[in-house]
């Protein structure tokens, strides 16, 4: 895919990974955000870089779990990393523990794509999505109460902060087991359309924010949501034209 040009504030990142395909993908995404990247495939080298250079983002590939733990543990103890954001590229849903241990804020889940990485990294670093044509699904900002359910998770209130035809971002207000979030249900403002669907977790942080992709959507869910979205004044005109 072709990612858009971007002129975000110039930032610096450290990437720890041995996977060349992943290194190339992350590098492409960071380039669009005007974020410099220093890549290390050995944990000790990554830790040495942390001691000599301040990084805005520390990105670790959890495919090498011991190495990822070593890098993030070092970051936790270094004054130079006090304001660094840790981003874990997760093999499994359990990787949130790595983020919590390193003053880290974000876990982005496999399967990884340019869009998934772009949205996760921008969410982690607080970068604006204005003008971002690479979003897999255009979104509109909202504040909609929702109920999430799943295995081992009691019915939990959350608030959707943005929503599009294919997914949503929401705030649960606390960290919950990622594997437990399986369905979401919400009422669209100004309508009687109570929508419910299964979801896939795309990214999450330790404060309870999550990015979800809608899965197994019924025709009534898709049509009802699309109709409501196209009526919203801040929904992109290009998306309205495609609807």
C-alpha positions in Angstrom: 0.0 0.0 0.0 1.1 3.6 -0.5 1.1 5.7 2.7 0.5 9.4 2.7 3.2 12.1 3.1 3.2 13.5 6.6 4.8 16.5 8.2 4.3 15.6 11.9 6.7 16.9 14.6 10.2 15.4 14.2 10.6 12.6 16.7 13.1 9.8 17.4 12.5 6.1 17.9 14.3 2.9 18.8 13.2 -0.3 17.2 14.3 -3.7 18.7 13.6 -6.5 16.3 15.3 -9.3 14.4 12.6 -9.7 11.8 13.7 -8.0 8.6 10.2 -7.9 7.1 8.9 -6.3 10.3 11.8 -3.9 10.4 11.0 -2.7 6.8 7.3 -2.3 7.6 7.9 -0.3 10.8 10.5 1.8 9.0 8.0 2.7 6.2 5.4 3.7 8.7 7.7 5.8 10.8 9.0 7.5 7.7 5.5 8.8 6.9 5.3 10.3 10.4 8.7 11.9 10.1 10.1 9.8 12.9 13.7 8.8 12.9 14.4 5.2 13.7 17.5 3.5 15.1 17.2 -0.3 14.7 18.9 -2.9 16.9 18.6 -6.7 16.7 20.6 -7.4 19.9 19.1 -6.4 23.2 22.4 -5.3 24.7 23.0 -2.9 21.8 19.5 -1.5 22.2 20.1 -0.8 25.9 23.4 0.9 25.1 21.6 3.2 22.7 19.1 4.0 25.4 21.8 5.2 27.7 23.3 7.6 25.2 20.3 8.9 23.3 16.8 10.1 24.2 14.1 8.4 22.3 10.4 9.5 22.1 9.3 5.9 21.3 10.8 2.6 22.2 9.3 -0.1 19.9 10.0 -3.8 20.7 9.1 -7.0 18.9 7.8 -9.5 21.4 8.7 -12.4 19.1 12.0 -12.2 21.1 10.3 -12.0 24.5 13.5 -12.1 26.6 15.1 -9.4 24.5 12.0 -7.2 24.7 11.8 -7.6 28.5 15.5 -6.6 28.8 15.1 -3.5 26.6 11.9 -2.3 28.3 13.2 -3.1 31.8 16.3 -1.0 31.1 14.1 1.8 29.8 12.2 1.8 33.1 15.3 2.5 35.1 16.9 5.1 32.9 16.3 8.8 33.5 16.7 9.5 29.8 13.7 7.3 29.1 11.4 8.9 31.7 9.2 10.4 28.9 9.7 7.7 26.4 6.6 5.8 25.1 7.0 2.0 25.0 5.2 0.2 22.1 5.1 -3.6 22.1 4.5 -5.4 18.8 2.7 -8.3 20.3 2.8 -12.0 19.4 0.1 -12.8 22.0 -2.6 -11.0 24.0 -0.6 -11.4 27.2 2.0 -8.8 26.1 0.4 -5.9 28.0 2.5 -6.9 31.0 5.6 -5.8 29.1 4.1 -2.4 28.5 3.1 -1.9 32.1 6.7 -2.8 33.2 8.3 0.0 31.2 6.3 3.1 31.6 4.9 2.0 28.3 1.5 2.8 26.9 0.7 0.7 23.8 0.4 -2.8 22.5 -0.2 -3.3 18.8 -1.4 -6.9 18.0 -0.5 -9.2 15.1 -1.3 -9.6 12.3 0.5 -6.4 11.6 -0.2 -4.1 8.7 0.9 -0.6 7.7 -2.5 0.8 8.7 -2.6 -1.1 12.0 0.9 0.2 12.9 0.2 3.7 11.7 -3.0 4.1 13.8 -1.4 2.4 16.9 1.8 4.5 16.8 -0.2 7.7 16.3 -2.4 6.9 19.2 0.5 6.1 21.4 2.4 9.3 20.6 -0.8 11.5 20.6 -0.3 12.5 17.0 -3.3 14.0 15.2 -5.2 11.9 12.5 -6.1 15.1 10.6 -5.5 14.5 6.9 -4.6 10.9 7.4 -5.8 9.1 4.3 -4.2 5.9 5.3 -7.0 5.0 7.8 -8.4 1.7 6.9 -11.8 3.1 7.8 -12.7 6.8 8.1 -13.9 7.8 11.6 -16.0 10.4 13.3 -15.4 11.6 16.8 -18.1 10.7 19.3 -18.7 10.0 23.0 -21.1 7.0 22.9 -21.7 4.7 25.9 -21.1 1.1 25.0 -21.2 -2.3 26.7 -18.3 -4.8 26.1 -18.5 -8.4 27.0 -16.4 -11.5 26.8 -15.0 -14.6 28.5 -14.0 -13.8 32.1 -15.2 -10.2 31.7 -18.4 -9.0 33.5 -20.6 -6.7 31.4 -18.5 -3.5 31.4 -19.3 0.1 30.5 -17.0 1.8 28.0 -17.2 5.0 26.0 -16.6 5.0 22.2 -14.4 8.0 21.3 -14.4 7.5 17.5 -16.2 5.2 15.2 -16.2 4.2 11.6 -17.8 1.6 9.4 -15.1 -1.0 10.2 -14.2 -0.3 13.8 -14.0 2.0 16.8 -11.7 3.4 19.5 -13.0 3.2 23.1 -12.0 3.9 26.6 -12.8 1.4 29.3 -11.0 3.5 32.0 -8.9 0.6 33.3 -6.8 -2.2 31.9 -8.6 -5.4 31.3 -7.5 -8.8 29.9 -7.3 -8.3 26.1 -8.6 -11.8 25.4 -11.8 -11.0 27.3 -13.1 -8.3 24.9 -15.2 -10.2 22.4 -18.4 -8.2 21.7 -19.5 -4.6 21.8 -23.1 -3.2 22.0 -24.1 0.5 21.7 -27.0 2.8 20.8 -26.4 5.3 18.1 -27.3 8.9 19.2 -30.6 10.2 17.9 -31.7 6.7 16.7 -33.3 3.6 18.1 -30.6 1.4 16.4 -29.0 -0.7 19.1 -26.0 -2.3 17.4 -24.1 -5.4 18.6 -21.2 -7.2 16.9 -18.2 -9.3 17.7 -14.8 -7.5 17.7 -11.1 -8.0 17.2 -8.6 -6.1 19.4 -6.1 -4.1 17.2 -4.3 -2.1 19.8 -4.6 -1.2 23.5 -2.8 0.9 26.1 -2.4 0.5 29.9 -4.9 3.2 30.7 -7.8 1.3 29.2 -8.0 2.8 25.6 -8.5 0.3 22.8 -8.8 0.1 19.1 -11.3 -2.5 17.9 -12.2 -3.9 14.5 -15.8 -5.0 13.9 -16.0 -8.6 12.8 -19.0 -10.8 11.8 -21.2 -7.7 11.2 -24.8 -8.4 10.2 -26.3 -6.5 7.3 -28.5 -4.5 9.7 -25.4 -3.5 11.7 -23.4 -2.4 8.6 -26.3 -0.5 7.0 -27.5 1.1 10.2 -24.0 2.3 11.1 -23.2 3.5 7.6 -26.5 5.5 7.4 -25.8 7.2 10.7 -22.2 8.0 9.8 -23.0 9.6 6.5 -25.4 11.9 8.4 -22.7 13.2 10.7 -21.3 16.7 9.7 -17.6 15.8 10.5 -17.6 12.5 8.6 -15.3 12.8 5.6 -17.1 13.8 2.4 -15.1 11.3 0.3 -16.5 8.5 2.5 -20.1 9.9 2.1 -19.6 9.8 -1.7 -18.6 6.2 -1.5 -21.5 5.2 0.7 
